Amino acid sequence: MAEAVFHAPKRKRRVYETYESPLPVPFGQDHGPQKEFKIFHAEMINNNVIVRNAEDIEQLYGNGYFGKGILSRSRPSFTISDPKVDAQWKDMKTNMPIITSKNLLHAGDKGPDHEYVLVEEEECAVSKREDAPNEELVQRKRLICRRNPYRIFEYLQLSLEEAFFLVYALGCLSIYYEKEPLTIVKLWKAFTVVQPTFRTTYMAYHYFRSKGWVPKVGLKYGTDLLLYRKGPPFYHASYSVIIELVDDHFEGSLRRPFSWKSLAALSRVSVNVSKELMLCYLIKPSAMTDKEMESPECMKRIKVQEVILSRWVSSRERSDQDDL
């Protein structure tokens, strides 16, 4: 078996962000009055882990690139305006009224981002004057403060692997379900129910994160994970990773049983997008029981072996005639 050659990550042509920190926790020389350890807050809703607080969102995504905005492509920026653009258009008359059949709503400085808006409503009342023999129908207008029905919220959605890493490995996230915090063991079991392959994918995620990579979901390219250096804004993904859990003899029920044809097709897809296909084998002891797998402590007995799969091209890699 040939030894794999490490290829340097491919840097993106245009980078619009500055690299802050690999993790959202202070470590090493970062300790100080401005770098206090903070516990972030998340909720589990409909089998998804979401973060609503704007400051927590900025810290989690900016330091380690955890999660994804539900409305934005990556960084949650849907409700964030550019200060320079806001200042440029501040004095322009761009606030036009929105007219409906019943209401007249004037937009403010930030338009529909306000939680409450003033709505001008008309109401009809019967007025009876002393000098008039008949009653009159009078229309009165008044301003009423109502909750804005068109306000759009964007929150940060964490994958199950990202959420558990922040809870278990870093201890900087607390996840609540119906206003009650969930323990590490409860999260391990709950995430396994939601995603039956969670244990396998998390072990690989934990391993690559500890090596300094930024793993992201690889569904777009037909794999389990994509590995980035520093983060998606700076480099293209270097590896597409397929994860398998096997025993000491490399036997077991495979998550994705490949044929040579399907494996070659997946390898070709990875090569066409300038990525290398990696098979990540999580090797567990043959004596490990399912009961032991019900706790994240089982990861201490897991070994990892990485295999880089590349296509053999005869015109480039054929051995010399003397070596055959």
C-alpha positions in Angstrom: 0.0 0.0 0.0 1.5 3.4 -1.0 1.9 6.1 1.5 -0.4 9.0 1.2 1.1 12.4 0.2 -0.2 15.4 2.0 -1.4 18.2 -0.3 -1.6 21.7 1.1 -5.2 23.1 1.4 -6.3 25.3 -1.4 -6.8 28.9 -0.3 -9.8 30.8 -1.6 -9.1 33.7 -3.9 -11.1 36.3 -2.0 -11.2 36.3 1.8 -13.5 38.8 3.5 -13.0 37.7 7.1 -10.2 37.8 9.6 -9.3 34.6 11.6 -10.1 35.1 15.2 -9.9 31.8 17.2 -10.2 28.1 16.5 -12.6 27.6 19.4 -15.1 29.8 21.3 -13.3 29.3 24.6 -10.2 31.1 26.1 -7.1 29.1 26.2 -3.3 29.7 26.6 -2.4 33.3 26.4 -6.0 34.4 25.7 -6.9 34.3 29.4 -7.6 37.8 30.7 -10.3 40.2 31.9 -11.7 40.4 28.4 -11.6 36.6 27.8 -13.8 35.1 30.4 -15.2 31.6 30.0 -18.8 31.8 28.8 -21.6 29.3 28.8 -23.7 29.7 25.7 -27.4 28.8 25.6 -29.2 26.6 23.0 -32.6 25.0 22.7 -33.6 21.6 21.2 -36.7 22.2 19.1 -38.1 19.6 16.7 -35.0 17.5 16.9 -32.8 20.5 16.0 -30.4 22.5 18.2 -30.7 26.2 17.7 -29.1 29.3 19.2 -31.2 32.5 19.4 -29.0 35.0 21.2 -27.3 37.3 18.8 -24.1 37.6 20.9 -23.9 33.8 21.3 -24.4 33.4 17.5 -21.5 35.7 16.7 -19.2 34.0 19.2 -19.9 30.5 18.2 -19.7 31.1 14.4 -16.8 33.6 14.6 -14.7 31.3 16.8 -14.6 27.9 15.2 -17.4 28.3 12.6 -19.9 26.2 14.5 -23.4 26.0 12.9 -25.1 27.7 10.1 -27.6 30.5 9.7 -31.0 29.2 8.6 -31.5 32.0 6.1 -28.0 32.9 5.1 -25.6 30.7 3.2 -23.2 30.3 6.1 -22.6 33.1 8.6 -26.0 34.3 10.0 -26.1 37.8 8.4 -29.6 38.1 7.1 -30.6 40.6 9.8 -27.2 42.4 10.0 -26.9 45.5 7.9 -23.7 47.1 6.7 -23.1 50.3 8.9 -21.5 52.2 5.9 -24.5 51.5 3.7 -26.9 52.5 6.5 -25.1 55.8 7.0 -25.1 56.4 3.2 -28.9 56.0 2.8 -29.9 57.4 6.2 -31.0 60.8 4.9 -32.6 59.4 1.7 -36.4 59.3 1.6 -36.7 55.6 1.1 -39.4 54.9 3.7 -42.6 54.6 1.7 -45.9 53.8 3.3 -47.4 50.3 3.0 -51.1 50.7 2.3 -53.6 47.9 2.8 -57.4 48.0 2.7 -57.5 48.4 6.5 -54.2 49.7 7.8 -51.7 52.4 7.0 -48.2 51.4 8.2 -45.3 53.8 8.1 -41.9 52.1 8.1 -39.3 53.4 10.6 -35.6 53.7 10.4 -35.2 49.9 10.4 -38.5 48.9 8.8 -39.8 45.5 9.5 -36.9 44.6 11.9 -38.8 46.3 14.8 -40.6 44.0 17.1 -43.4 46.5 17.6 -44.9 48.9 15.0 -47.4 51.7 15.1 -50.5 50.9 13.0 -53.0 53.6 12.1 -56.5 52.1 12.2 -59.9 53.6 11.5 -62.9 53.0 13.7 -66.5 54.0 13.2 -68.5 55.6 16.0 -72.0 56.9 16.2 -72.2 60.6 17.1 -75.4 62.4 18.0 -75.3 66.2 18.0 -77.8 68.4 19.8 -78.5 70.5 16.7 -78.9 67.5 14.4 -82.1 65.4 14.5 -80.4 62.2 13.1 -77.3 60.3 14.3 -74.1 60.6 12.3 -71.4 57.9 11.6 -68.0 59.4 12.4 -64.7 57.8 11.4 -61.9 58.2 13.8 -58.2 57.4 13.3 -55.9 56.3 16.1 -52.4 54.9 16.4 -52.1 51.4 18.0 -48.9 49.7 19.0 -49.0 46.1 17.8 -46.5 43.3 17.4 -44.9 43.2 13.9 -46.3 40.2 12.1 -43.6 40.4 9.4 -40.5 40.4 11.6 -38.0 37.8 10.4 -35.8 36.0 12.9 -32.6 34.2 11.9 -31.0 31.9 14.3 -27.9 29.6 14.3 -28.6 25.9 13.7 -26.0 23.5 15.1 -25.5 20.0 13.8 -25.9 17.3 16.4 -22.1 16.7 16.3 -21.3 20.3 16.7 -23.7 20.7 19.6 -22.4 17.7 21.5 -18.8 18.8 20.9 -19.5 22.1 22.5 -21.2 20.4 25.5 -19.0 17.4 26.0 -15.5 18.4 24.8 -15.5 22.2 25.5 -18.2 22.5 28.2 -19.2 25.9 26.9 -22.8 25.1 25.8 -25.9 24.3 27.7 -28.8 22.7 25.8 -32.4 23.1 27.1 -35.5 21.1 26.2 -38.7 22.6 27.4 -36.7 24.9 29.7 -34.8 22.1 31.4 -31.1 21.6 30.8 -30.1 18.2 29.4 -27.1 16.2 30.8 -24.4 14.8 28.7 -25.7 11.2 28.9 -29.2 12.4 28.1 -27.9 14.2 25.0 -25.9 11.2 23.9 -29.0 9.0 24.0 -31.4 11.7 22.6 -29.1 12.4 19.6 -28.8 8.7 19.0 -32.6 8.4 18.8 -32.8 11.3 16.4 -29.9 10.2 14.3 -29.1 6.5 14.6 -25.6 7.0 13.2 -24.8 9.8 15.6 -22.3 7.9 17.7 -20.2 7.0 14.7 -20.3 10.4 13.1 -19.6 12.2 16.4 -16.5 10.1 17.1 -15.0 11.1 13.8 -16.1 14.7 14.3 -14.4 14.8 17.7 -11.3 13.2 16.3 -10.9 15.7 13.4 -11.8 18.7 15.6 -9.1 17.7 18.0 -6.6 17.7 15.1 -7.4 21.3 14.2 -9.7 20.7 11.3 -13.1 22.3 10.9 -15.5 19.5 9.9 -18.7 20.3 8.1 -21.5 18.2 6.7 -20.5 16.6 3.4 -23.9 15.7 2.1 -23.4 18.0 -0.9 -20.6 15.7 -2.2 -22.1 12.4 -1.1 -19.9 12.0 2.0 -20.3 12.3 5.8 -17.9 15.1 6.5 -15.8 17.8 4.7 -12.6 18.9 6.4 -11.6 22.6 6.2 -8.4 24.3 7.4 -9.3 27.2 9.7 -12.8 27.5 8.3 -14.9 27.6 5.1 -14.2 31.4 4.5 -10.5 30.8 4.1 -9.9 27.5 2.4 -11.7 25.0 0.2 -12.3 21.7 1.8 -9.3 19.4 1.6 -11.0 16.0 2.3 -14.3 14.3 1.8 -14.7 11.8 4.5 -16.6 8.5 4.7 -16.9 7.1 8.2 -17.2 3.4 9.2 -17.3 1.7 12.6 -15.6 -1.7 12.6 -14.0 -4.1 15.1 -10.5 -5.3 15.5 -10.7 -7.5 12.4 -12.2 -4.7 10.3 -15.5 -6.5 10.3 -19.0 -5.3 11.1 -22.2 -4.0 9.6 -21.1 -1.2 7.3 -23.1 2.0 7.2 -22.5 2.4 3.5 -21.5 -0.9 1.8 -19.7 0.2 -1.4 -19.2 -1.7 -4.6 -16.1 -0.9 -6.7 -18.2 1.0 -9.2 -19.9 3.2 -6.6 -16.6 3.8 -4.8 -14.9 4.8 -8.1 -17.8 7.1 -8.8 -17.5 8.8 -5.4 -13.8 9.1 -5.9 -14.3 10.8 -9.3 -16.7 13.3 -7.8 -14.2 14.2 -5.1 -11.4 14.6 -7.6 -13.5 16.9 -9.8 -14.1 19.3 -6.9 -10.4 19.3 -5.9 -10.9 17.1 -2.8 -9.3 13.9 -1.7 -11.6 11.0 -0.6 -10.8 9.7 2.9 -12.1 6.5 4.5 -12.1 7.0 8.3 -12.3 3.7 10.2 -13.3 3.8 13.8 -11.9 0.6 15.3 -13.6 -0.6 18.5 -12.5 -3.6 20.6 -14.4 -6.8 19.7 -15.3 -7.2 23.4 -17.0 -3.8 23.6 -20.8 -4.2 24.3 -23.7 -2.1 23.2 -24.2 -1.2 26.9 -20.7 0.5 26.9 -21.6 2.4 23.7 -24.5 4.1 25.6 -22.0 6.4 27.2 -19.6 8.9 25.5 -16.8 7.4 27.7 -16.6 4.6 25.1 -14.6 6.9 22.9 -11.5 6.4 25.1 -11.2 2.8 23.7 -11.8 3.7 20.1 -8.9 3.8 17.6 -8.9 5.7 14.3 -7.3 4.7 11.0 -7.4 7.0 8.0 -7.1 5.7 4.4 -6.8 8.1 1.4 -8.4 6.6 -1.7 -7.0 7.8 -5.0 -7.7 6.7 -8.6 -4.8 4.8 -10.2 -4.0 6.4 -13.6 -1.9 4.0 -15.7 -0.2 6.8 -17.8 1.0 8.6 -14.6 1.6 6.0 -12.0 2.6 2.8 -13.9 5.7 1.2 -12.3 8.8 0.7 -14.3 9.1 -2.6 -16.2 12.0 -3.6 -13.9 9.8 -3.4 -10.8 7.1 -5.7 -12.2 
